[in-house]
């Protein structure tokens, strides 16, 4: 058995991609998978992984869950505005458990304090507390997921034939979530990553208008991009019943985000704070990052179905 690797949030989409990649490398016996609901990972327990209960909101569960691990993948929580306290519990647990190296899923564009995106605070503060912990660290600053464009498009955009956003003509290099997770697996099983910050982006700098045009071309569905201001974006979310400020996710039917988060995110894109592109995916995976176009092409049937209603 090699160095044991603990993974928080292992039952989520990102976590499962990492786990599958590590199992494919023959590391099942070395994995400690941490989740609030262990029954969700029964399939991985059957494949030789250790599954333990752990909850960011129950700090006392963190150290026992990580016991025996030398490396930790700290997958950021989903509740914007609550994550710093949650991540502090995880880092404290890692220190108490004797973990040596923590790999954290952070976000691009957070160094500039002028960045208005609400998510910036969660990630920059988590990076600071990790660095202050004395643990060896690696930061994976992931760009906006290309996958999110598919979720946003169907059914709303495809049915209405309009992509409406306050992101203006801001550009970003959106990345596949799978590429981000595979980079995490590479770092967890590789050497020479200590003290490094990787910028995990896609290959192309694009606006939402660019993505809308690609989606129209690939699906054959006529789509228009409509740029709106922040006030109009707030009004759209208000009409959907989305809360403006962070609240307990259980209080709003499991929705872990809020309109302050989303509107400031669009503002950050519009103002150029997410206009970052790197070749770190190629460096870590030995192949180029995959494109937004490829993501759309891989989901064309889903998008056409959404357009058809």
Beta strands, then each sheet from edge to edge (+ up, - down):
strand 1: 5-7
strand 2: 31-35
strand 3: 50-53
strand 4: 71-74
strand 5: 101-107
strand 6: 136-142
strand 7: 162-165
strand 8: 196-200
strand 9: 224-227
sheet 1: 3+ 2+ 1+ 4+ 5+ 6+ 8+
sheet 2: 7+ 9+
end
